[in-house]
Amino acid sequence: MAIDLQVEGLTKSFGALTLFENISFSIEERQRIGLIARNGKGKSTLLKIVAGGENYDSGSIVFRKDVKVGYLEQEPLFAPGTKVLDACLQRNSDKAGAISRYERALASGDDRELHDAMEEMERLSAWDFETKVKQVLSQLKINDFEQRVETLSGGQMKRVALASVLLEEPDLMILDEPTNHLDMEMVEWLEEYLARLNCSLLMVTHDRYFLDRVCNEIIEIDDNRIYRYKGNYSYFLRKRDERLENAEAEAARARNLMRKELDWMRRQPQARATKAKYRIDAFYKLEEKAAALRREASVTLGNNARYIGKKIFEMRALNKAFGDRVITKDFYYNFARYEKLGIVGNNGTGKSTFIKMLLGRVEQDSGTIEVGETVKWGYYSQDGMQFDESMKVIDAVKDIAEVINVGGKSLTASQFLQHFLFSPSKQHDFVYKLSGGERRRLYLCTVLMSSPNFLVLDEPTNDLDIDTLQVLEEYLADFKGCVIVVSHDRYFMDKVVDHIFVFRGGGDIKDFPGNYTDYRDWREEEKASAAKATQSASKSKPAAETKEKRQQSNDKRKMTFKEKREFEELEKEIPMLEEEKKRLEEEMSSGTLDNDTLLKTSMRVAELIDMLDEKGMRWLELSELA
């Protein structure tokens, strides 16, 4: 199989900080790779280097001849004044240019020029490109195609950039956090869209379900090196644990041997020059090995919530709207002690406004919110905390508290920061040197250090590394207080919450008992039931029809014998295809498939999705005749 990208001996440093050293990897055609590392370890930098947007110290990056590369930056920018539609067309300059030439030729009336333009449109498959652009933007909830990019929010800008990259249809797609600012429906749509594309993929994301369903290989950056795992995210978790356990065992053996060698080195110091040189050299190598194999400290958060009473908060007849956009409508709810609530819904349905009303940061139009006297809020917002860029990390924390109580123990600001993977040297870095993920981790640190008993977390998973998310999940599971989480991270929601508010828009809020996967399964069952009900309703006509309706019914074309047979076959075939798709997706998530089988299985799933779409549409057409 052809190789789209070959990276050899790549090294990158920022001053004294080495992100990775002498790393090598390749990406084959149609290979789907997820890149994983802790915040600040160089994930986004590596993507920038591969995409040509960042220099590197040494090594080589070689692309296959004529390979087309598409790159989604973490924080994309467009030229001010550019319209949304033009931003997507500009990125796809070949097709956009062909459309412009065709429109000019059409206006000029020059037959020769029009013929050439039509041939180019045909060659580039550009006839329906503008329609396709609008369809993809609509799926990503961008509906004002004439809006200028400078008026977009950061999340909308990211979605326009994502649409632009998807529409490029590159041979190699490089995506930096593609699921950030997408609601759950968009993420599920993106999973299916990528499954259909015949391209290679190198991606950074914290969305673990997304990694599981999209990627067939994981690359981990750790200790300035890379480790490759030929499987999806579930497979990676098992194999990484094995690697770390083996490393720990090897480090323990090295440390035991080093103690013996150290004793030997210390004996008879006056005779050191006569000791065997090879043994002395071996000792220093062993010392390096024992230190290098020490497992990096994990994030550990002591549970330090204050006592919380029985009365938490109660909402009565709560109403809030911004013009025609209704957030809540005559809403009642009494929050229980130790409750863990997840809030989901499409962007713009009012999730963040709802929690800001609860916190008293946004005034409701009418109704009351009564909060218990013992409630102490800890609020982690989407906007984050504005740190003084010129301050050192340790000083930013000391400004809040010099000593922090964690699980009955008093910790200094420095000790507390080490629980959040800020090493002593990192603590004395200036804030402006931190990566986006490290800033979010520092912000989380400042929220938890005040010992809240009611945590309100608005999109806490954006930009946090997976290791931090796992520990935060464990912390919240044992948290002796209340939690409200607004998140588009399905895995995180499944781990943390015990029920969900589903914001449907227009003030319609459904309280669903269960986690997100439970809700998604219920929603799919509801859709299936609704489809069956529609099918049944279309078959059962009212007994008393008007003469005109009977005439229309008589005039309607009946199904031919061949169409009846086709309809019957489709009713058997569609469930079989759905069953095959479900079975293959389970196999892909098992981590037992080798790379080639994973690739073939992924391609078969994409085929099944196309077949189900096609056969489903045909079934609907025939059901109308039935």
C-alpha positions, 0 to 999 in steps of 0.5 A: 500500500502506498505511503502518503506521509513519511516522517523520519528523525523529527525533533522539536524544541522550544528553548530548553523544552524538548517536545519530541526527539528523533521520532519517526512514523508513516501514514499509509493510504486510508490509514486513520490515526489518532494522536494522543498525549498530555497537554503541552507534550506537542500534539498540536505542534506536531500537526502544525509541523506536518502541515507546514505551518511550523519549523522543526529542529531536525529530521525530514517530512516527505509526502507522496508525490501529488498528495493533497493535504487538508489541515484544520487548525485548532483556532482557524482564521479567515480574512476579514470581510470574507463571506461564509460561503466564499470561505469554503469556496476559496479553500477549494480554489480549483472547483471555485475557479471552474464555477466562476469561469463557467458563469463568466462563459455563460454570461459572455455567450462564447460557445467555445469558452462555454464548451471548455468551461463545461468540460472543466466543470465535468472533470472536477465534478463541480456541477453540484459543488455549491449545493454540497457546500451549503448542505455540509454547512447546514449539517454543522448548523451554519445557515447564514451563508452570506454572513461575514466571518468576523461576526462569527463566534469562535465555535462557528469559525471552527465549524466553517473551517471544518466544512471547508476542509471536508469539502476539499476531499484531500488525500490526507486530512489533518484535524486538530480537535475537530469535535470542539464546538460541535453538539452531539448530533454534529459529532455523530454526523461527522463520524459517518461523513468521515467513514465515507471518505476515501482518505488518510487521517491524522487527528488530535481529539479528546472525544474517546467515542470518536477515536474509537469509531473513526481511527484504526491506529493510535500514536501516543507521544510520551517522554519525548518519544512515540508509541504506536498501537495498531487498533482503535482507542479501546485497544490502545487503553489495554496495550498502553496499560500493559506497556506501563506495567512492563515499564514499571516492572523493568524500572523496579528491576533496574532500581534494585540492580542499581542499589547493588551497583551503587554499593559496589561503586562506593566500596574502596573509593581509593581503588576506583581507578582500578575498577572495571571501566565497563562496569562503571559505564554500565552503572551510569547507563543503568542509573539513566534507565532507572530514572527514565522508566519511572512512571510519570505521576498521575493527576490525583484529586483529593475529595475536599467538598464541603458539607452540603445540606438537604436543600439544594435549589428549587426552580418555580415557574421559571421563564426566560427568553431573548426575543423569539428565542425561548430558553425556559417556559414555566419550568419547575425543578427541585434539585436533590442532594448528591444529584449529578445532572448532565445537560445536552442539546443543540447549540443555541438552545440555551444550556449555558444561559440556564446555568448562568440563571442558576448562578445568578449571573443572568436574570430570569424574566419571571419565576423564582430560584431558591438556593440552599444556604450551605451551597458553595458553587464551583463554576467552570465556564466555557470562557475560562479564566483570564490569567495575567499573561505576565504572571508565573503559574505558581503566582497565579495560584497563590493570588487565590490561596497560599494554602489549600485544604485537600481531603483534610490535608493542607497543601501549599500552592506548589504541592497542589499544582503538582497534583495537576501535573505542573512540575516545579519547573513548569510552575515557574513558567509564565502563563503565556508559555502554557498550551491551550490545554495546560491553561484549561487544566490550570483553570480547573485547578483554581475552581477545585481549590476553593472546596466547592460542594456544588460543581457547575461545569460548562464544557469542561472537556474542551482542550483537556487531555484524556489523562486529565479527563479520566481523573476528573471522571473518577473525582466526580464519581466520588464527589460528595456534593452536587454536579451539573455538567454541560458537555458534548463529550458523550464518553464523559457524560456516560461516566459522570451523570445519572440523568439528563436534561435534553434541551430541545429548543423553544423552552422544551426541556426533557428530563431523561433518567439515564446517561447519554448512551441510554438517551441515544438508544431511547431516541433511536427507538422513538424514531423507529416507532415514529417511522412505523407509525407513519408507515401504518398511518399511510396504509390505513386510509379513513373509511369515509373519504370524499368523492374527490379523495377517492377519485385521487386514490383511484387515479394514483398509480398502483405498484407493479408486480416487480415493484411489489417483489422489490419492496418485499426484498427491501423489507428483508434486506434493510434489517440484514444490512443494519445487523451487519453494520452493527456487528462490524462496528462492534468488531472494530471496537473490540481491539482484536482486529489487525490493521489490514482487517480494520481498514477493510472493515471500516471500508465495508461499514462505509459501503453499508452506510451508503447502501442503507441510505440508497435502499432506505430512500427506495423503500420510502418511494415504494411505501408511498405506492404501497 
